[in-house]
Amino acid sequence: MCRWAAYTGEPIFIEDIVSRPAHSLIRQAQGALRCHTPVNADGFGLAWYGERPEPGLYRDILPAWSDPNLRSIVSQVRSPLFMAHVRASTGTATSRNNCHPFAVGRWSFMHNGQFGGYDAYRRDAEQLIPDAFYEHRKGATDSEALFLIALGEGLDEDPQGAMARAIARMTRLALRRGSAPHVRATCAFSDGQRLYALRHASDDHAPSLYHRWSDTRQGWAVVSEPLETDQGDWLEVPPDSFCIFEAGRVTIRPFVTVDLVEAA
């Protein structure tokens, strides 16, 4: 599975999350500690917000640790809200279009996890993407499909409800035509104002997710695994949770899709 990290708060250099910490995202790409896939070498990506509503985006197929442009960018770009991802493919090709984060308009999105047996129902999943958003389908991943389905479910007006409905629809396909584990997901997404994150699975093995407030930086870090091994104040997000990070506070709510799946 992949690893990712996100930040929102007072502007900081992206390197403060991606490359400088002892267990930075680049180090996790080479040796993750809290997932079954310790090496995440199938590409990487950044999405960051600045002067314009739409995020900047930089993605490539190289391993994160071997791209000198990445280190140069993160050492120079300062942002109040950004997301970064290192990829371990669960079956789709290593291509730039399959690298996270994905962006449509002001929204950016990244995902760690899988929908089991996705190849068996990929065509059906793509049919869940409304015509208004299908033009943004550039890659072949279940993650991008989930993002576009959620946009069609009303991500602008109801971020939690849209993600619950989108994951429920994908879960229904996975249960009918896929294989176990049917759903495992941690997602981060943003409209440039708030940072949202969720942790969910159809079994007892939801991918890891942590958050930490920094008084020094006046910001939140939200990560697949802690960035420093000697910091004991990282808080684990409970399974089946939906989080909203904004203005020095976090709101954590239950994230439920079961009723939606049963009613579908």
SULQUI-V444504 format. One record per helix or strand. SS is the DSSP state (alpha for helix, beta for strand). FROM is the first residue (numbers start at 0). LEN is the number of residues. If there is no record, write none. Layout:
# SULQUI-V444504
ss = [SS;SS]
from = [FROM;FROM]
len = [LEN;LEN]
This chain:
# SULQUI-V444504
ss = [beta;alpha;alpha;beta;beta;alpha;alpha;beta;alpha;beta;beta;alpha;alpha;alpha;alpha;beta;beta;beta;beta;beta;beta;beta;alpha]
from = [2;14;24;43;55;63;67;77;95;101;106;117;130;141;158;182;194;209;218;234;240;248;257]
len = [11;4;7;6;5;3;9;9;3;3;9;9;4;11;19;8;7;5;5;2;6;6;6]
